[in-house]
Amino acid sequence: VQLVESGGGVVQAGGSLTLSCAPSGFSFDNYAIGWFRQTPGKEREGVSVIYNSDGTTYYADSVKGRFTISSDKAKNTVTLQMNSLKPEDTAIYYCAAGPEGLLNIKYYLENFNLYDFWGRGTQVTVSS
């Protein structure tokens, strides 16, 4: 059982990238899927989360209006579309999966222990 992220890379400021998260060994049904990021020397930061059952989403203020999280149930994949990227978006991005509905969705960006599975991460670099 694992999560696999893909889609990271290098992009200029103002550009776009699309990250994907897919599970191996289980289905995303009734899971909350979160995206997090971390840079060396900084704490892990919650970026966005989606309830796979009904599509409820929540975003960190730092990415609101620029990033969009979505779920493709047929493909069992969650995607993070990142537009208008800034150099400060540079980080390793991780996806995580945990049971939905344990707390209000906004707390899923703060409480890492709500998640049972984590991916290994994908590097996103935004050059100025």
C-alpha positions as CSV (number, residue, x, y, z in Angstrom):
1,V,0.0,0.0,0.0
2,Q,1.5,3.3,-1.0
3,L,0.9,6.6,-2.6
4,V,2.8,7.8,-5.7
5,E,3.2,11.5,-6.6
6,S,4.1,12.6,-10.1
7,G,4.3,15.8,-12.1
8,G,6.9,17.8,-10.3
9,G,9.6,19.8,-12.2
10,V,11.1,23.1,-12.9
11,V,9.1,26.0,-14.1
12,Q,9.5,29.8,-14.4
13,A,7.6,32.1,-12.1
14,G,4.1,32.6,-13.5
15,G,4.0,29.2,-15.0
16,S,1.9,26.1,-14.2
17,L,2.4,22.6,-13.1
18,T,0.1,19.7,-12.5
19,L,0.8,17.2,-9.7
20,S,-1.0,13.8,-9.5
21,C,-1.4,11.4,-6.6
22,A,-2.4,7.8,-7.1
23,P,-2.7,5.0,-4.6
24,S,-1.3,1.5,-5.0
25,G,-3.1,-1.2,-3.3
26,F,-6.3,0.6,-2.2
27,S,-9.0,2.9,-3.5
28,F,-9.4,6.6,-2.6
29,D,-13.1,6.0,-1.8
30,N,-14.1,7.9,1.4
31,Y,-10.6,9.2,1.9
32,A,-9.5,12.7,2.4
33,I,-6.5,13.4,0.1
34,G,-4.2,16.2,1.2
35,W,-1.3,17.9,-0.5
36,F,1.6,19.2,1.7
37,R,4.9,20.8,1.0
38,Q,8.2,21.2,2.8
39,T,11.5,23.0,2.2
40,P,14.7,22.4,4.1
41,G,14.7,24.0,7.5
42,K,11.0,24.7,7.4
43,E,8.0,23.0,8.8
44,R,5.7,21.0,6.6
45,E,2.8,23.1,5.3
46,G,-0.6,22.0,4.3
47,V,-1.6,23.2,0.8
48,S,-4.9,21.7,0.0
49,V,-7.3,18.8,0.8
50,I,-10.3,17.2,-0.8
51,Y,-12.9,14.8,0.4
52,N,-13.0,12.1,-2.3
53,S,-16.6,11.2,-1.5
54,D,-18.3,14.5,-2.3
55,G,-15.5,16.8,-3.6
56,T,-15.4,19.2,-0.6
57,T,-12.2,21.1,-0.8
58,Y,-10.1,23.4,1.4
59,Y,-7.0,25.5,0.6
60,A,-4.3,27.3,2.5
61,D,-4.5,31.1,2.1
62,S,-1.1,31.1,0.4
63,V,-2.4,29.2,-2.6
64,K,-6.1,30.1,-2.7
65,G,-7.1,31.3,-6.2
66,R,-3.9,29.8,-7.8
67,F,-4.1,26.1,-7.0
68,T,-7.0,23.7,-7.7
69,I,-7.4,20.3,-6.2
70,S,-9.7,17.7,-7.9
71,S,-10.5,14.1,-7.9
72,D,-11.0,11.7,-10.8
73,K,-12.8,8.8,-9.3
74,A,-12.7,6.7,-12.5
75,K,-8.9,7.0,-12.5
76,N,-8.6,6.8,-8.7
77,T,-6.3,9.9,-8.9
78,V,-6.2,13.3,-7.2
79,T,-4.7,16.2,-9.1
80,L,-3.3,19.5,-7.9
81,Q,-3.3,22.1,-10.6
82,M,-0.9,24.9,-9.8
83,N,-1.1,28.1,-11.7
84,S,0.7,31.5,-11.3
85,L,3.5,29.8,-9.5
86,K,5.9,31.9,-7.4
87,P,9.4,31.2,-6.3
88,E,8.1,30.7,-2.7
89,D,6.1,27.7,-4.0
90,T,9.4,25.8,-4.4
91,A,9.3,22.7,-2.2
92,I,8.9,19.0,-2.1
93,Y,5.2,18.3,-2.5
94,Y,3.7,15.2,-0.7
95,C,0.2,13.7,-1.0
96,A,-1.4,11.9,1.9
97,A,-4.6,9.9,2.4
98,G,-6.7,9.5,5.5
99,P,-10.3,8.8,6.5
100,E,-12.7,11.6,5.8
101,G,-14.9,13.4,8.3
102,L,-12.8,12.9,11.5
103,L,-12.7,16.7,11.9
104,N,-13.8,19.8,10.0
105,I,-11.9,19.7,6.7
106,K,-9.8,22.7,7.5
107,Y,-8.1,20.8,10.2
108,Y,-6.8,18.3,7.7
109,L,-4.2,20.9,6.7
110,E,-2.9,21.1,10.2
111,N,-3.2,17.6,11.7
112,F,-0.8,15.3,10.0
113,N,-1.8,12.4,12.2
114,L,-5.2,12.3,10.5
115,Y,-3.4,10.6,7.5
116,D,-2.6,6.9,7.3
117,F,-0.6,7.0,4.1
118,W,2.1,9.3,2.7
119,G,3.9,9.5,-0.6
120,R,7.6,10.0,-1.0
121,G,7.2,13.5,-2.6
122,T,7.9,15.2,-5.8
123,Q,10.1,18.3,-6.2
124,V,8.7,21.5,-7.5
125,T,11.1,24.3,-8.4
126,V,10.0,27.7,-9.5
127,S,12.7,30.0,-10.9
128,S,12.5,33.8,-10.8
